[in-house]
Every structure is written in structure tokens, then in C-alpha cells.
């Protein structure tokens, strides 16, 4: 001001901090106008040059409304900042030295991990309990960062005394809790080692004409320290309501909605946001008390093309970009599961693109062959597998990328990151990640976003120049980084937002048109916070860190400020799954406060609109496809046709089958395949008069050979191998009894084919497990044996109605046709049995009596059915419960949605 004499701040007399309390109103703009007017009046009364004053706000989201309110006063604007933005404006903070606390969660956790592993007890702990060790690392980092922040809020010349006092409080002791105390002491020393100068120290050197602090949501310790050390005029404006008046509402009471479950709450929340927007109440604040629920609400709102600003985000590990990186790392593990490699190949790599090597169809064919040959591990692929040229090229290229990534024992982090970036680039994924919002954040958190991401990683080299890690440790490190980081979607700043997703503590005093707060239940609002992992609650208070009482007070203040925003709606659900939920303690206190004044929460009106949709009857389908009928039918194909024509249509005409699972565990089906091969090899090589010991030894030898041939891991096969020794003895007893009765093994695992009489050009084909010859000369007979590892009682039930047993009748028809073609006279009589191998007492024979008559009936029925299908008969589902219970085609025929019974549908349909 012209003519004014400026007195240096250092010789100004210390004045008392003046305090003013203002009442926040539902109109945020009006509240900020009160703040601006009060500040201008105070400055005028103290002869303060406002343009040289500094106004400190609690958080950055309040800067725009505060600056707008001061600008409307037609006066010099003070400098309006938060402590953090003010410190940042004075220049960047000095980079932390390697191994020092840097407040970079990635670097800090890695530094603590290496320092703890360098100790013998830490290395042993990491090996014996990796999960607990990881939790300890996180606790140390969080504690060190909290202590460093608390120290940075102190006046610089008092900081040394503060560290000394903290060391006394955290003195070591023995007994229960000694490990937690040791970790806390480690965190303290690590924080103190790198906290000689904080970026906030520069704030104490500022000499403004005045300090004005606006308090909302609790006291700011750094702002308080600045005012305590300053000789300039100081004003503290408190916008927090007193605790006794926290629930005194300046406007209408909020609406309260009670929802049934998670989805109901999400839909009601989204509908409430849309209703506010329809009334022009913008922007709407969506409070992220329940981040999982709010993510679902966001998805519902995005269908309406709203402009959303998200200030909370969600876990970065749940994004597609993070999954793409983790799929690459898991696929590159030595002896990775084939499913892992296939998932990576299909997740945006160059091999999954139509213009990639061999086209995307090459990947489809490659997967089909892996599943056909049951190559559970990618290393199980063999040169003799029927891969086409494109599949071999794909396998070769992909294997080279993965091998280049993991082909090392231990490397520095910088080298692992470089290899990871090179693998992403070779797979065609790096450019896609750089072009994607979430992908850029993934690369940034992994420090792969430099000018040359595939080159040496200077950040990692500077962090741990000497430390190394194994590939498994590197994969775990990347997973923890992505799990602990949050994804903040980029918002379109060119348009005003329709809704802003924000935490409750950042919603106060902002110009919202309405507020929607889901998750107002006892678990998420007003619940008791989890205890600190290293420090007791009383110790937190002595250290100057937020304890339980302070956190509760802060939450109460934030909730009280929320109640002062306009058009507030609180929502909660009655249950989480099967677990019931109660009202939030804060909501209960609000209800009691309103009841004392004769008021109550407003009953929420559901803004969702019911739409009446006329019911459309769903009838069973009846497929007609005479030109697509398979010319060759197996026993399972015929059984599907007899059980349900629509199952036959889906599985064998359309060939719509689920892909075979690449299951690493040995299943009963694998055991059955193995046992068939063992018994076939045993009988092929069995001598004319072996001893019992020779038979058992031969079975054991073939068992080991077939396990190796089928690539069954010995450890995984152990439960079946353990019972095989007893089975071998039972089988040899049964076989030698058959030898004594004159039965002779003739052949096994033989493929047979025959034309279906009176239904050309259809043929039947199958593989018969075993054929024996009984008797001699004219009394010789053939015995068809089908090995079964299932329940003997189920097999007995199956043959009780001979015409319902398709399998043995089918094989009997094949054998009879083969015998008739090779015999000079009449074909020998035929007997068919199921051989139940799983009985713990003895091998059990279950005969299908009159199998030749059953074969005749089967052939006649099949011929008649196929002729009708060739003529255009519909393949309608039968809808019988027994056939439908485990049917693979049930979702295709939509049986569960029928409103018209199957027997009312005309076959012509």
C-alpha cells in the first residue's frame, strides 16, 4: 500500500492466534462467501496486506470454491493453498537416497523387504511364513511413513527432541509383543534416518503478511505448527460443528433407504443419482463408503453416458491391464500350466490378433490340440503332436518370449523389469498398455513408463543396485505392487461432471447439488477401526499418531459435515450374503437426535420405474437338420440319441462341446484310461502258464510303463497306485479262475465298424475292450467284456432292463457282424458282461442276458429313428429329469425356462 512502512517479520511482536467459528450451511458457495467476508473484515481490522497473506485449506478439492468466493469480493486475492500444494509450489522435494524412506510405496516395500531379509531371523521368517512376513513388511512401511509424516508436521528445530522422545517410548522389551515392538523400533529408526529435512520445512521460512487457516474435518497439525511459529497476524476459522451439535441439521433431514441385498442397493443408488440429475441437481456426490458397491453403481451409471469423476478408484490389480502383465509372468514360470500359457496367449498378444502369425485361428487350433492330447504342462508338448505349421510357429515364438523372460536364477530388479518390458513388447502388448488408461498406470507403478521402457531401469538400479531376487520373488513383488495400488480412471475435464465419486472426508464444503451415500451400515460407517498392527492405542496417542478416539472423532466430523450438504440420501442393505447387517452407529445417533426434536429421517421413495413386459411362452425347440446327421455313430452317440434327441443334435450334430479341461490332478477318468491300457498290455504279453507271482509282477510292470506313457505324475497318481497292488492280486485270482474254466483271451481294444442295416449310409463304430473265447469246437462261444471302474450296483441297475442298456447291445451288434463276416458257418453264440473292477472284495461280472436280442432291437430302433430324422423329423428334447440332471446340452435346450411342456410340442416344429 503506498506510503506504508513495512516492518520485517522477524521483529514483529508475537500476537495471539485469533479464532472464529462459522456455521457451515447446505449452500457451499454461501459458506465460502462467509469465509471470504470474515477474512477480509479481519484483514482490514488488522491492517493486513491481503495479497501477501496465505490462506490454508484442508484439502485440494476445496481450492476452486474458495478461490471463487474470494474473487467475488472485488479485493486483492490472498494466496489460497493447502499445506501440500504450498510446499510443492516451492520446488520439488529432494530425491531420497537409495534404501531411505521415499514415500513411494513400491520402493519403500522393496527396501524394507531387502533390509529384513538381510537379517538371519528375517530370512528364516520369510521362508517359514511368507504371508506373515509380507504383512510385517507392509506394517513397517505404514508405520515408518506415519512417523515421518508426524515428524514433518513439527517445527524443524524441535524434531530432534521428538525423535529422541519417540525412541524412549519404543524402547525394546521381552515377552509377548516383543516382535511387534522390534518392528516398530525398526520403522522408527528407518524413518528417522531419512528425515533430516522434510519438504514441509520450507514452509517455516515463509514470511507472509498473515496466516489464515480454515479448519474442516479436524485440526491440521502442520498448519497449527506454522501458526505457532509465526509472528505475523494469524486467524483460525473453524467450520466444524461442535460435537454436541454434530447432528443439528441446518436443512431437511436426509432420506434413508433400506435395501434387500448388494444388487438392490446398487440399483437404488444409481436410480437416486439419476433422479437428482433429472431434477438438475448437479453435480451429485456419490460417497465411496463401500468401494466394491460403488464400482457396481458406476457401471450402472456409465450405461447412461454420464460424465463421472472418480476420486477414489479401485484396486489396480483388478484391471485388464494388470491381469495382462500377471498372465505373462505366470505363463513364464518354469513348467507353467498349459492353461496359464493359453490365457496369456489369448489376452491381447500378437498371436491372438487376426493379423498375427498364422492368424487368430492358429491359436484356436493350437489350444484344441493341447486339450486333445491333455498336455497339462506346456513342457509336455511333443514333436509328434499333430500341430500344423502355424501351431508349431506359434509354439516356437511364444516359448522363445517366455524363455527369455525367466531364463535366470537370480537377477537385480532392474534386469527383471527390463526383461518384463521386452517380453511385453515382443508379445505386442507394450504398445497396447501405453495406449490404455489403466495400462499407463500399471507401467507407472512398475516404473516401466520411461522414454525407453525396454532399456535399463534407472529407478530400480538406483534403488537396489546390489540386491537380487529370484523369478518367483519378482512375480510376487509385481503382484503386491498391483494389489496395493489404486486405479484412478482419467476423467473428461472438458465437461462439467454429472457425478463425482469421492470419500466422505473429501465431500465437505463442496458445491454439490445432491449427495448419495450407500454403505451406511454398521460395518462400513462408524465401525470400530482395526487395531494398529505394531502399536497399541495408548502408544499411538503418545506418539502423536491418530488413535482410535481421534479416528472416530474425525469420522464423526466428516459425517456431520455430510449432513450439512443438500439432498442427502443414505442407503444400506439388510444383509451381506447370508450375514445380516445393522444400522450404522452414526445413523442411530442421528435418529436419536432427530427423535428428541420430534423429527425423523425421511422415508425414501424408490425412483425406479416398473416396466410391464408381456410374458412370452418359451417352448422346447425341435431341431431339423437331415443333411448334418453324422454318418458314423459311436456307442455314446447312440446313447445320446436314445436318451434325448436334442442332446444328440447339440453334441453330435452341431458338435457343440465344452473344451476339455487341462486338469493337473489325476481324475477317475484318467485312472480308467490307464487301467484299460494296463490290462490290455498285460494280456497281450501274458504267457501260456504263468505263476501267480509272474502275473502280479507283469501287472505292476505294465502299470509303471503306462503311467509314464500317459505322462501321469507319480505324486498325483499316488492315491490310485496305492490301491493297485491289492487290485492286482484280486484280478489275478479272477483271471486264473477263468483260465481254469477254459476261457481264453482273444483280443482287446479292437476297433470295429459295420453298416447299419436298412439305414444307409449310416455306420456304427466302436472299440471293444476285450473279447474272450469260452469252450471248444462246436461249443465255443464269444464273450464280450467291457471294463468298468464305476459302481457295480449302478451297472446291475443298468442291465435290469436289457433294452435300456445301449453300450453292451451296441458292441454285441459290432461283434456279431464281425463274426458273421469271418465265420464259414453259423456265428458262435455271444455273451456280454460288464466287469466291475472297483470292488474291494472281488472282481464282479454283471451279465447283460439276451444281449443278441437287445442288439437286434437296438439296430431296428436306430434305423427307424435315423430314417425319420433323414425325412425331416424334429429332434425334440424329451425333458425327462433323469436324462436332464447332468446333461451337457441343458443350457442349449433351455429346459429350465420352458413354460410349455415338452410333450405338447409337435415333432414337426
PyMOL commands that set and color helices and strands:
alter all, ss='L'
color gray80, all
select helices_A, chain A and resi 9-11+28-45+50-52+60-71+83-89+105-117+120-128+130-152+156-169+178-193+199-205+221-229+243-245+262-278+291-302+316-318+320-331+338-346+350-352+360-372+378-380+389-406+413-426+430-435+437-445+458-463+471-484+504-506+537-543+548-563+585-596+626-628+635-643+645-653+668-684+692-709+718-740+777-779+792-800+802-804+806-822+851-870+881-884+890-893+895-897+902-904
alter helices_A, ss='H'
color red, helices_A
select strands_A, chain A and resi 18-21+54-57+79-82+210-215+233-238+255-259+284-287+308-310+314-315+410-411+469-470+486-487+499-502+514-517+568-573+575-576+579-580+602-603+622-623+632-633+744-755+763-774+781-788+829-836+844-847+875-876
alter strands_A, ss='S'
color yellow, strands_A
deselect
rebuild
show_as cartoon
